[in-house]
Amino acid sequence: GKNSRVCLTLLHRFRKEGGKLRVEGDVRLKLLELQAQEELDAMSFDERSELLEKNAKKVNVVRKLPPEVRARHLEKLGEEEKLELVQCEILMSTLVQSQGWQDRVARESA
């Protein structure tokens, strides 16, 4: 909810300013998603395209893994790799949503 979003934002800001956090799985993932979205917002179209080209296949493979195997795989990755995968996943889901919206508009205007 709204309170957890505020808490995550404060934790993210603290970490960005050099603070060290000791948080577990779900909170760590949410912070990673926040960081990923923030960095995506600052990227150019070309940078986003390059990120998609580099990581789309990896994201599709990881998405198909059973949840427990996926979690173990992600734990083995370095922070930069995790960040790039999350960024790519966000981009891919945004593209899918956008395509769905475009399809809907096309159907309604036909």
Backbone atoms as SQL, in Angstrom:
CREATE TABLE atoms (id INTEGER PRIMARY KEY, chain TEXT, resi INTEGER, resn TEXT, atom TEXT, x REAL, y REAL, z REAL);
INSERT INTO atoms VALUES
  (1, 'A', 1, 'GLY', 'N', 0.815, -1.189, 0.000),
  (2, 'A', 1, 'GLY', 'CA', 0.000, 0.000, 0.000),
  (3, 'A', 1, 'GLY', 'C', 0.858, 1.251, 0.000),
  (4, 'A', 2, 'LYS', 'N', 0.221, 2.349, 0.274),
  (5, 'A', 2, 'LYS', 'CA', 0.894, 3.643, 0.252),
  (6, 'A', 2, 'LYS', 'C', 2.010, 3.728, 1.299),
  (7, 'A', 3, 'ASN', 'N', 1.749, 3.203, 2.502),
  (8, 'A', 3, 'ASN', 'CA', 2.763, 3.261, 3.560),
  (9, 'A', 3, 'ASN', 'C', 4.016, 2.471, 3.203),
  (10, 'A', 4, 'SER', 'N', 3.829, 1.281, 2.624),
  (11, 'A', 4, 'SER', 'CA', 5.009, 0.486, 2.272),
  (12, 'A', 4, 'SER', 'C', 5.786, 1.167, 1.153),
  (13, 'A', 5, 'ARG', 'N', 5.099, 1.831, 0.239),
  (14, 'A', 5, 'ARG', 'CA', 5.769, 2.573, -0.845),
  (15, 'A', 5, 'ARG', 'C', 6.612, 3.708, -0.262),
  (16, 'A', 6, 'VAL', 'N', 6.063, 4.417, 0.713),
  (17, 'A', 6, 'VAL', 'CA', 6.797, 5.511, 1.364),
  (18, 'A', 6, 'VAL', 'C', 8.031, 4.961, 2.071),
  (19, 'A', 7, 'CYS', 'N', 7.867, 3.855, 2.784),
  (20, 'A', 7, 'CYS', 'CA', 8.999, 3.240, 3.489),
  (21, 'A', 7, 'CYS', 'C', 10.084, 2.802, 2.504),
  (22, 'A', 8, 'LEU', 'N', 9.676, 2.180, 1.412),
  (23, 'A', 8, 'LEU', 'CA', 10.646, 1.748, 0.403),
  (24, 'A', 8, 'LEU', 'C', 11.377, 2.936, -0.202),
  (25, 'A', 9, 'THR', 'N', 10.653, 4.003, -0.457),
  (26, 'A', 9, 'THR', 'CA', 11.268, 5.211, -1.010),
  (27, 'A', 9, 'THR', 'C', 12.302, 5.776, -0.044),
  (28, 'A', 10, 'LEU', 'N', 11.974, 5.803, 1.233),
  (29, 'A', 10, 'LEU', 'CA', 12.918, 6.305, 2.244),
  (30, 'A', 10, 'LEU', 'C', 14.149, 5.388, 2.341),
  (31, 'A', 11, 'LEU', 'N', 13.941, 4.081, 2.322),
  (32, 'A', 11, 'LEU', 'CA', 15.068, 3.146, 2.355),
  (33, 'A', 11, 'LEU', 'C', 15.946, 3.319, 1.118),
  (34, 'A', 12, 'HIS', 'N', 15.311, 3.485, -0.020),
  (35, 'A', 12, 'HIS', 'CA', 16.050, 3.675, -1.276),
  (36, 'A', 12, 'HIS', 'C', 16.891, 4.947, -1.210),
  (37, 'A', 13, 'ARG', 'N', 16.303, 6.013, -0.731),
  (38, 'A', 13, 'ARG', 'CA', 17.027, 7.288, -0.609),
  (39, 'A', 13, 'ARG', 'C', 18.208, 7.145, 0.353),
  (40, 'A', 14, 'PHE', 'N', 17.985, 6.472, 1.473),
  (41, 'A', 14, 'PHE', 'CA', 19.045, 6.239, 2.457),
  (42, 'A', 14, 'PHE', 'C', 20.211, 5.482, 1.822),
  (43, 'A', 15, 'ARG', 'N', 19.879, 4.440, 1.052),
  (44, 'A', 15, 'ARG', 'CA', 20.919, 3.642, 0.394),
  (45, 'A', 15, 'ARG', 'C', 21.663, 4.451, -0.667),
  (46, 'A', 16, 'LYS', 'N', 20.931, 5.274, -1.416),
  (47, 'A', 16, 'LYS', 'CA', 21.556, 6.107, -2.443),
  (48, 'A', 16, 'LYS', 'C', 22.559, 7.088, -1.837),
  (49, 'A', 17, 'GLU', 'N', 22.278, 7.517, -0.623),
  (50, 'A', 17, 'GLU', 'CA', 23.146, 8.475, 0.058),
  (51, 'A', 17, 'GLU', 'C', 24.289, 7.785, 0.800),
  (52, 'A', 18, 'GLY', 'N', 24.465, 6.481, 0.558),
  (53, 'A', 18, 'GLY', 'CA', 25.594, 5.768, 1.125),
  (54, 'A', 18, 'GLY', 'C', 25.283, 4.906, 2.329),
  (55, 'A', 19, 'GLY', 'N', 24.037, 4.894, 2.764),
  (56, 'A', 19, 'GLY', 'CA', 23.652, 4.089, 3.910),
  (57, 'A', 19, 'GLY', 'C', 23.684, 2.604, 3.587),
  (58, 'A', 20, 'LYS', 'N', 24.018, 1.801, 4.560),
  (59, 'A', 20, 'LYS', 'CA', 24.053, 0.346, 4.389),
  (60, 'A', 20, 'LYS', 'C', 22.769, -0.253, 4.954),
  (61, 'A', 21, 'LEU', 'N', 22.124, -1.088, 4.147),
  (62, 'A', 21, 'LEU', 'CA', 20.883, -1.729, 4.570),
  (63, 'A', 21, 'LEU', 'C', 21.093, -3.222, 4.714),
  (64, 'A', 22, 'ARG', 'N', 20.460, -3.793, 5.715),
  (65, 'A', 22, 'ARG', 'CA', 20.424, -5.245, 5.858),
  (66, 'A', 22, 'ARG', 'C', 18.962, -5.659, 5.797),
  (67, 'A', 23, 'VAL', 'N', 18.506, -5.943, 4.584),
  (68, 'A', 23, 'VAL', 'CA', 17.114, -6.314, 4.387),
  (69, 'A', 23, 'VAL', 'C', 17.054, -7.660, 3.675),
  (70, 'A', 24, 'GLU', 'N', 15.941, -8.323, 3.831),
  (71, 'A', 24, 'GLU', 'CA', 15.773, -9.654, 3.251),
  (72, 'A', 24, 'GLU', 'C', 15.038, -9.606, 1.920),
  (73, 'A', 25, 'GLY', 'N', 14.958, -10.764, 1.279),
  (74, 'A', 25, 'GLY', 'CA', 14.386, -11.035, -0.024),
  (75, 'A', 25, 'GLY', 'C', 13.423, -10.059, -0.644),
  (76, 'A', 26, 'ASP', 'N', 12.186, -10.022, -0.135),
  (77, 'A', 26, 'ASP', 'CA', 11.132, -9.247, -0.776),
  (78, 'A', 26, 'ASP', 'C', 11.436, -7.753, -0.743),
  (79, 'A', 27, 'VAL', 'N', 11.909, -7.269, 0.394),
  (80, 'A', 27, 'VAL', 'CA', 12.243, -5.843, 0.512),
  (81, 'A', 27, 'VAL', 'C', 13.416, -5.512, -0.407),
  (82, 'A', 28, 'ARG', 'N', 14.402, -6.395, -0.439),
  (83, 'A', 28, 'ARG', 'CA', 15.557, -6.190, -1.315),
  (84, 'A', 28, 'ARG', 'C', 15.113, -6.110, -2.779),
  (85, 'A', 29, 'LEU', 'N', 14.204, -7.006, -3.181),
  (86, 'A', 29, 'LEU', 'CA', 13.703, -7.009, -4.552),
  (87, 'A', 29, 'LEU', 'C', 12.934, -5.724, -4.861),
  (88, 'A', 30, 'LYS', 'N', 12.101, -5.289, -3.934),
  (89, 'A', 30, 'LYS', 'CA', 11.339, -4.047, -4.149),
  (90, 'A', 30, 'LYS', 'C', 12.273, -2.850, -4.283),
  (91, 'A', 31, 'LEU', 'N', 13.341, -2.816, -3.488),
  (92, 'A', 31, 'LEU', 'CA', 14.325, -1.729, -3.591),
  (93, 'A', 31, 'LEU', 'C', 15.046, -1.784, -4.934),
  (94, 'A', 32, 'LEU', 'N', 15.344, -2.991, -5.384),
  (95, 'A', 32, 'LEU', 'CA', 15.990, -3.166, -6.680),
  (96, 'A', 32, 'LEU', 'C', 15.067, -2.675, -7.798),
  (97, 'A', 33, 'GLU', 'N', 13.776, -2.981, -7.694),
  (98, 'A', 33, 'GLU', 'CA', 12.803, -2.512, -8.691),
  (99, 'A', 33, 'GLU', 'C', 12.714, -0.995, -8.703),
  (100, 'A', 34, 'LEU', 'N', 12.749, -0.387, -7.518),
  (101, 'A', 34, 'LEU', 'CA', 12.718, 1.075, -7.425),
  (102, 'A', 34, 'LEU', 'C', 13.937, 1.685, -8.108),
  (103, 'A', 35, 'GLN', 'N', 15.109, 1.138, -7.799),
  (104, 'A', 35, 'GLN', 'CA', 16.352, 1.611, -8.408),
  (105, 'A', 35, 'GLN', 'C', 16.317, 1.418, -9.917),
  (106, 'A', 36, 'ALA', 'N', 15.834, 0.248, -10.357),
  (107, 'A', 36, 'ALA', 'CA', 15.765, -0.053, -11.782),
  (108, 'A', 36, 'ALA', 'C', 14.871, 0.952, -12.507),
  (109, 'A', 37, 'GLN', 'N', 13.710, 1.234, -11.942),
  (110, 'A', 37, 'GLN', 'CA', 12.782, 2.175, -12.571),
  (111, 'A', 37, 'GLN', 'C', 13.378, 3.575, -12.627),
  (112, 'A', 38, 'GLU', 'N', 14.031, 3.971, -11.556),
  (113, 'A', 38, 'GLU', 'CA', 14.662, 5.294, -11.501),
  (114, 'A', 38, 'GLU', 'C', 15.732, 5.428, -12.595),
  (115, 'A', 39, 'GLU', 'N', 16.550, 4.394, -12.739),
  (116, 'A', 39, 'GLU', 'CA', 17.602, 4.439, -13.759),
  (117, 'A', 39, 'GLU', 'C', 17.024, 4.353, -15.167),
  (118, 'A', 40, 'LEU', 'N', 15.950, 3.574, -15.344),
  (119, 'A', 40, 'LEU', 'CA', 15.291, 3.503, -16.654),
  (120, 'A', 40, 'LEU', 'C', 14.752, 4.871, -17.060),
  (121, 'A', 41, 'ASP', 'N', 14.179, 5.568, -16.099),
  (122, 'A', 41, 'ASP', 'CA', 13.618, 6.891, -16.378),
  (123, 'A', 41, 'ASP', 'C', 14.685, 7.855, -16.889),
  (124, 'A', 42, 'ALA', 'N', 15.927, 7.637, -16.471),
  (125, 'A', 42, 'ALA', 'CA', 17.027, 8.529, -16.867),
  (126, 'A', 42, 'ALA', 'C', 17.700, 8.094, -18.176),
  (127, 'A', 43, 'MET', 'N', 17.327, 6.917, -18.700),
  (128, 'A', 43, 'MET', 'CA', 17.971, 6.391, -19.911),
  (129, 'A', 43, 'MET', 'C', 17.363, 6.984, -21.178),
  (130, 'A', 44, 'SER', 'N', 18.201, 7.061, -22.202),
  (131, 'A', 44, 'SER', 'CA', 17.729, 7.463, -23.524),
  (132, 'A', 44, 'SER', 'C', 17.039, 6.269, -24.183),
  (133, 'A', 45, 'PHE', 'N', 16.326, 6.536, -25.271),
  (134, 'A', 45, 'PHE', 'CA', 15.679, 5.471, -26.030),
  (135, 'A', 45, 'PHE', 'C', 16.709, 4.446, -26.503),
  (136, 'A', 46, 'ASP', 'N', 17.854, 4.932, -26.991),
  (137, 'A', 46, 'ASP', 'CA', 18.909, 4.028, -27.478),
  (138, 'A', 46, 'ASP', 'C', 19.456, 3.149, -26.361),
  (139, 'A', 47, 'GLU', 'N', 19.649, 3.719, -25.187),
  (140, 'A', 47, 'GLU', 'CA', 20.152, 2.936, -24.049),
  (141, 'A', 47, 'GLU', 'C', 19.150, 1.848, -23.656),
  (142, 'A', 48, 'ARG', 'N', 17.866, 2.204, -23.674),
  (143, 'A', 48, 'ARG', 'CA', 16.830, 1.217, -23.350),
  (144, 'A', 48, 'ARG', 'C', 16.817, 0.101, -24.399),
  (145, 'A', 49, 'SER', 'N', 16.927, 0.480, -25.672),
  (146, 'A', 49, 'SER', 'CA', 16.935, -0.514, -26.755),
  (147, 'A', 49, 'SER', 'C', 18.110, -1.467, -26.602),
  (148, 'A', 50, 'GLU', 'N', 19.261, -0.913, -26.289),
  (149, 'A', 50, 'GLU', 'CA', 20.470, -1.724, -26.102),
  (150, 'A', 50, 'GLU', 'C', 20.287, -2.691, -24.925),
  (151, 'A', 51, 'LEU', 'N', 19.710, -2.196, -23.851),
  (152, 'A', 51, 'LEU', 'CA', 19.449, -3.027, -22.671),
  (153, 'A', 51, 'LEU', 'C', 18.519, -4.185, -23.030),
  (154, 'A', 52, 'LEU', 'N', 17.472, -3.900, -23.795),
  (155, 'A', 52, 'LEU', 'CA', 16.544, -4.947, -24.222),
  (156, 'A', 52, 'LEU', 'C', 17.241, -5.987, -25.094),
  (157, 'A', 53, 'GLU', 'N', 18.025, -5.513, -26.053),
  (158, 'A', 53, 'GLU', 'CA', 18.732, -6.434, -26.944),
  (159, 'A', 53, 'GLU', 'C', 19.664, -7.347, -26.156),
  (160, 'A', 54, 'LYS', 'N', 20.337, -6.774, -25.172),
  (161, 'A', 54, 'LYS', 'CA', 21.327, -7.511, -24.396),
  (162, 'A', 54, 'LYS', 'C', 20.693, -8.541, -23.452),
  (163, 'A', 55, 'ASN', 'N', 19.516, -8.229, -22.908),
  (164, 'A', 55, 'ASN', 'CA', 18.984, -9.039, -21.812),
  (165, 'A', 55, 'ASN', 'C', 17.648, -9.720, -22.048),
  (166, 'A', 56, 'ALA', 'N', 16.963, -9.467, -23.152),
  (167, 'A', 56, 'ALA', 'CA', 15.613, -10.010, -23.343),
  (168, 'A', 56, 'ALA', 'C', 15.587, -11.538, -23.277),
  (169, 'A', 57, 'LYS', 'N', 16.560, -12.191, -23.927),
  (170, 'A', 57, 'LYS', 'CA', 16.581, -13.657, -23.905),
  (171, 'A', 57, 'LYS', 'C', 16.776, -14.185, -22.485),
  (172, 'A', 58, 'LYS', 'N', 17.685, -13.534, -21.737),
  (173, 'A', 58, 'LYS', 'CA', 17.934, -13.957, -20.353),
  (174, 'A', 58, 'LYS', 'C', 16.659, -13.840, -19.522),
  (175, 'A', 59, 'VAL', 'N', 15.961, -12.707, -19.686),
  (176, 'A', 59, 'VAL', 'CA', 14.736, -12.486, -18.918),
  (177, 'A', 59, 'VAL', 'C', 13.712, -13.575, -19.240),
  (178, 'A', 60, 'ASN', 'N', 13.557, -13.892, -20.516),
  (179, 'A', 60, 'ASN', 'CA', 12.589, -14.925, -20.896),
  (180, 'A', 60, 'ASN', 'C', 12.947, -16.282, -20.300),
  (181, 'A', 61, 'VAL', 'N', 14.232, -16.615, -20.263),
  (182, 'A', 61, 'VAL', 'CA', 14.668, -17.882, -19.669),
  (183, 'A', 61, 'VAL', 'C', 14.380, -17.874, -18.165),
  (184, 'A', 62, 'VAL', 'N', 14.752, -16.800, -17.492),
  (185, 'A', 62, 'VAL', 'CA', 14.566, -16.709, -16.038),
  (186, 'A', 62, 'VAL', 'C', 13.084, -16.742, -15.681),
  (187, 'A', 63, 'ARG', 'N', 12.251, -16.084, -16.479),
  (188, 'A', 63, 'ARG', 'CA', 10.798, -16.076, -16.223),
  (189, 'A', 63, 'ARG', 'C', 10.208, -17.478, -16.251),
  (190, 'A', 64, 'LYS', 'N', 10.780, -18.376, -17.055),
  (191, 'A', 64, 'LYS', 'CA', 10.238, -19.727, -17.198),
  (192, 'A', 64, 'LYS', 'C', 10.660, -20.672, -16.074),
  (193, 'A', 65, 'LEU', 'N', 11.624, -20.247, -15.266),
  (194, 'A', 65, 'LEU', 'CA', 12.100, -21.106, -14.175),
  (195, 'A', 65, 'LEU', 'C', 11.060, -21.189, -13.066),
  (196, 'A', 66, 'PRO', 'N', 10.989, -22.349, -12.387),
  (197, 'A', 66, 'PRO', 'CA', 10.127, -22.435, -11.197),
  (198, 'A', 66, 'PRO', 'C', 10.586, -21.400, -10.155),
  (199, 'A', 67, 'PRO', 'N', 9.662, -20.858, -9.359),
  (200, 'A', 67, 'PRO', 'CA', 9.997, -19.766, -8.430),
  (201, 'A', 67, 'PRO', 'C', 11.229, -20.015, -7.552),
  (202, 'A', 68, 'GLU', 'N', 11.353, -21.224, -6.988),
  (203, 'A', 68, 'GLU', 'CA', 12.486, -21.477, -6.092),
  (204, 'A', 68, 'GLU', 'C', 13.808, -21.529, -6.863),
  (205, 'A', 69, 'VAL', 'N', 13.782, -22.079, -8.075),
  (206, 'A', 69, 'VAL', 'CA', 14.988, -22.131, -8.909),
  (207, 'A', 69, 'VAL', 'C', 15.352, -20.704, -9.361),
  (208, 'A', 70, 'ARG', 'N', 14.334, -19.945, -9.703),
  (209, 'A', 70, 'ARG', 'CA', 14.546, -18.554, -10.116),
  (210, 'A', 70, 'ARG', 'C', 15.209, -17.750, -8.991),
  (211, 'A', 71, 'ALA', 'N', 14.703, -17.904, -7.783),
  (212, 'A', 71, 'ALA', 'CA', 15.253, -17.177, -6.632),
  (213, 'A', 71, 'ALA', 'C', 16.722, -17.554, -6.412),
  (214, 'A', 72, 'ARG', 'N', 17.037, -18.846, -6.495),
  (215, 'A', 72, 'ARG', 'CA', 18.436, -19.286, -6.317),
  (216, 'A', 72, 'ARG', 'C', 19.324, -18.712, -7.415),
  (217, 'A', 73, 'HIS', 'N', 18.816, -18.721, -8.648),
  (218, 'A', 73, 'HIS', 'CA', 19.588, -18.180, -9.777),
  (219, 'A', 73, 'HIS', 'C', 19.872, -16.691, -9.568),
  (220, 'A', 74, 'LEU', 'N', 18.862, -15.943, -9.174),
  (221, 'A', 74, 'LEU', 'CA', 19.042, -14.499, -8.985),
  (222, 'A', 74, 'LEU', 'C', 20.022, -14.194, -7.859),
  (223, 'A', 75, 'GLU', 'N', 20.030, -15.039, -6.821),
  (224, 'A', 75, 'GLU', 'CA', 20.959, -14.830, -5.708),
  (225, 'A', 75, 'GLU', 'C', 22.412, -14.959, -6.155),
  (226, 'A', 76, 'LYS', 'N', 22.660, -15.776, -7.181),
  (227, 'A', 76, 'LYS', 'CA', 24.021, -16.000, -7.667),
  (228, 'A', 76, 'LYS', 'C', 24.548, -14.837, -8.503),
  (229, 'A', 77, 'LEU', 'N', 23.645, -14.010, -9.021),
  (230, 'A', 77, 'LEU', 'CA', 24.050, -12.911, -9.898),
  (231, 'A', 77, 'LEU', 'C', 24.638, -11.748, -9.105),
  (232, 'A', 78, 'GLY', 'N', 25.510, -10.997, -9.755),
  (233, 'A', 78, 'GLY', 'CA', 26.029, -9.775, -9.160),
  (234, 'A', 78, 'GLY', 'C', 24.956, -8.698, -9.160),
  (235, 'A', 79, 'GLU', 'N', 25.159, -7.658, -8.379),
  (236, 'A', 79, 'GLU', 'CA', 24.159, -6.592, -8.264),
  (237, 'A', 79, 'GLU', 'C', 23.859, -5.935, -9.610),
  (238, 'A', 80, 'GLU', 'N', 24.887, -5.698, -10.413),
  (239, 'A', 80, 'GLU', 'CA', 24.687, -5.040, -11.706),
  (240, 'A', 80, 'GLU', 'C', 23.857, -5.925, -12.647),
  (241, 'A', 81, 'GLU', 'N', 24.143, -7.234, -12.642),
  (242, 'A', 81, 'GLU', 'CA', 23.379, -8.164, -13.480),
  (243, 'A', 81, 'GLU', 'C', 21.913, -8.220, -13.049),
  (244, 'A', 82, 'LYS', 'N', 21.691, -8.273, -11.736),
  (245, 'A', 82, 'LYS', 'CA', 20.319, -8.286, -11.222),
  (246, 'A', 82, 'LYS', 'C', 19.592, -7.019, -11.654),
  (247, 'A', 83, 'LEU', 'N', 20.275, -5.894, -11.510),
  (248, 'A', 83, 'LEU', 'CA', 19.671, -4.608, -11.865),
  (249, 'A', 83, 'LEU', 'C', 19.290, -4.583, -13.345),
  (250, 'A', 84, 'GLU', 'N', 20.192, -5.041, -14.211),
  (251, 'A', 84, 'GLU', 'CA', 19.903, -5.052, -15.650),
  (252, 'A', 84, 'GLU', 'C', 18.738, -5.982, -15.981),
  (253, 'A', 85, 'LEU', 'N', 18.679, -7.138, -15.322),
  (254, 'A', 85, 'LEU', 'CA', 17.565, -8.053, -15.573),
  (255, 'A', 85, 'LEU', 'C', 16.240, -7.435, -15.138),
  (256, 'A', 86, 'VAL', 'N', 16.230, -6.798, -13.983),
  (257, 'A', 86, 'VAL', 'CA', 14.999, -6.166, -13.500),
  (258, 'A', 86, 'VAL', 'C', 14.604, -5.016, -14.427),
  (259, 'A', 87, 'GLN', 'N', 15.581, -4.219, -14.861),
  (260, 'A', 87, 'GLN', 'CA', 15.287, -3.133, -15.788),
  (261, 'A', 87, 'GLN', 'C', 14.679, -3.682, -17.078),
  (262, 'A', 88, 'CYS', 'N', 15.259, -4.737, -17.596),
  (263, 'A', 88, 'CYS', 'CA', 14.770, -5.339, -18.838),
  (264, 'A', 88, 'CYS', 'C', 13.370, -5.910, -18.639),
  (265, 'A', 89, 'GLU', 'N', 13.147, -6.529, -17.499),
  (266, 'A', 89, 'GLU', 'CA', 11.825, -7.085, -17.208),
  (267, 'A', 89, 'GLU', 'C', 10.772, -5.972, -17.157),
  (268, 'A', 90, 'ILE', 'N', 11.121, -4.851, -16.536),
  (269, 'A', 90, 'ILE', 'CA', 10.204, -3.704, -16.478),
  (270, 'A', 90, 'ILE', 'C', 9.919, -3.198, -17.894),
  (271, 'A', 91, 'LEU', 'N', 10.968, -3.059, -18.707),
  (272, 'A', 91, 'LEU', 'CA', 10.781, -2.597, -20.089),
  (273, 'A', 91, 'LEU', 'C', 9.890, -3.548, -20.875),
  (274, 'A', 92, 'MET', 'N', 10.155, -4.845, -20.733),
  (275, 'A', 92, 'MET', 'CA', 9.377, -5.825, -21.472),
  (276, 'A', 92, 'MET', 'C', 7.908, -5.795, -21.060),
  (277, 'A', 93, 'SER', 'N', 7.631, -5.697, -19.778),
  (278, 'A', 93, 'SER', 'CA', 6.231, -5.663, -19.346),
  (279, 'A', 93, 'SER', 'C', 5.568, -4.356, -19.778),
  (280, 'A', 94, 'THR', 'N', 6.320, -3.269, -19.808),
  (281, 'A', 94, 'THR', 'CA', 5.782, -1.992, -20.295),
  (282, 'A', 94, 'THR', 'C', 5.433, -2.093, -21.775),
  (283, 'A', 95, 'LEU', 'N', 6.304, -2.731, -22.547),
  (284, 'A', 95, 'LEU', 'CA', 6.036, -2.913, -23.974),
  (285, 'A', 95, 'LEU', 'C', 4.802, -3.776, -24.210),
  (286, 'A', 96, 'VAL', 'N', 4.658, -4.836, -23.423),
  (287, 'A', 96, 'VAL', 'CA', 3.496, -5.716, -23.555),
  (288, 'A', 96, 'VAL', 'C', 2.219, -4.939, -23.230),
  (289, 'A', 97, 'GLN', 'N', 2.248, -4.154, -22.147),
  (290, 'A', 97, 'GLN', 'CA', 1.084, -3.343, -21.771),
  (291, 'A', 97, 'GLN', 'C', 0.769, -2.328, -22.861),
  (292, 'A', 98, 'SER', 'N', 1.804, -1.706, -23.394),
  (293, 'A', 98, 'SER', 'CA', 1.636, -0.710, -24.444),
  (294, 'A', 98, 'SER', 'C', 1.037, -1.349, -25.696),
  (295, 'A', 99, 'GLN', 'N', 1.529, -2.527, -26.046),
  (296, 'A', 99, 'GLN', 'CA', 1.009, -3.233, -27.218),
  (297, 'A', 99, 'GLN', 'C', -0.453, -3.603, -27.002),
  (298, 'A', 100, 'GLY', 'N', -0.778, -4.048, -25.805),
  (299, 'A', 100, 'GLY', 'CA', -2.169, -4.377, -25.488),
  (300, 'A', 100, 'GLY', 'C', -3.060, -3.160, -25.613),
  (301, 'A', 101, 'TRP', 'N', -2.574, -2.015, -25.154),
  (302, 'A', 101, 'TRP', 'CA', -3.319, -0.764, -25.244),
  (303, 'A', 101, 'TRP', 'C', -3.509, -0.369, -26.708),
  (304, 'A', 102, 'GLN', 'N', -2.446, -0.481, -27.494),
  (305, 'A', 102, 'GLN', 'CA', -2.534, -0.139, -28.919),
  (306, 'A', 102, 'GLN', 'C', -3.518, -1.065, -29.633),
  (307, 'A', 103, 'ASP', 'N', -3.486, -2.357, -29.307),
  (308, 'A', 103, 'ASP', 'CA', -4.414, -3.310, -29.912),
  (309, 'A', 103, 'ASP', 'C', -5.857, -2.957, -29.560),
  (310, 'A', 104, 'ARG', 'N', -6.068, -2.578, -28.311),
  (311, 'A', 104, 'ARG', 'CA', -7.418, -2.228, -27.854),
  (312, 'A', 104, 'ARG', 'C', -7.934, -0.984, -28.577),
  (313, 'A', 105, 'VAL', 'N', -7.067, 0.032, -28.682),
  (314, 'A', 105, 'VAL', 'CA', -7.448, 1.257, -29.384),
  (315, 'A', 105, 'VAL', 'C', -7.765, 0.952, -30.846),
  (316, 'A', 106, 'ALA', 'N', -6.938, 0.101, -31.480),
  (317, 'A', 106, 'ALA', 'CA', -7.151, -0.264, -32.879),
  (318, 'A', 106, 'ALA', 'C', -8.491, -0.991, -33.048),
  (319, 'A', 107, 'ARG', 'N', -8.825, -1.893, -32.124),
  (320, 'A', 107, 'ARG', 'CA', -10.097, -2.624, -32.211),
  (321, 'A', 107, 'ARG', 'C', -11.280, -1.686, -32.038),
  (322, 'A', 108, 'GLU', 'N', -11.161, -0.754, -31.084),
  (323, 'A', 108, 'GLU', 'CA', -12.264, 0.165, -30.800),
  (324, 'A', 108, 'GLU', 'C', -12.479, 1.177, -31.917),
  (325, 'A', 109, 'SER', 'N', -11.404, 1.520, -32.617),
  (326, 'A', 109, 'SER', 'CA', -11.547, 2.516, -33.692),
  (327, 'A', 109, 'SER', 'C', -11.870, 1.875, -35.033),
  (328, 'A', 110, 'ALA', 'N', -11.864, 0.547, -35.082),
  (329, 'A', 110, 'ALA', 'CA', -12.143, -0.153, -36.343),
  (330, 'A', 110, 'ALA', 'C', -13.623, -0.195, -36.642);
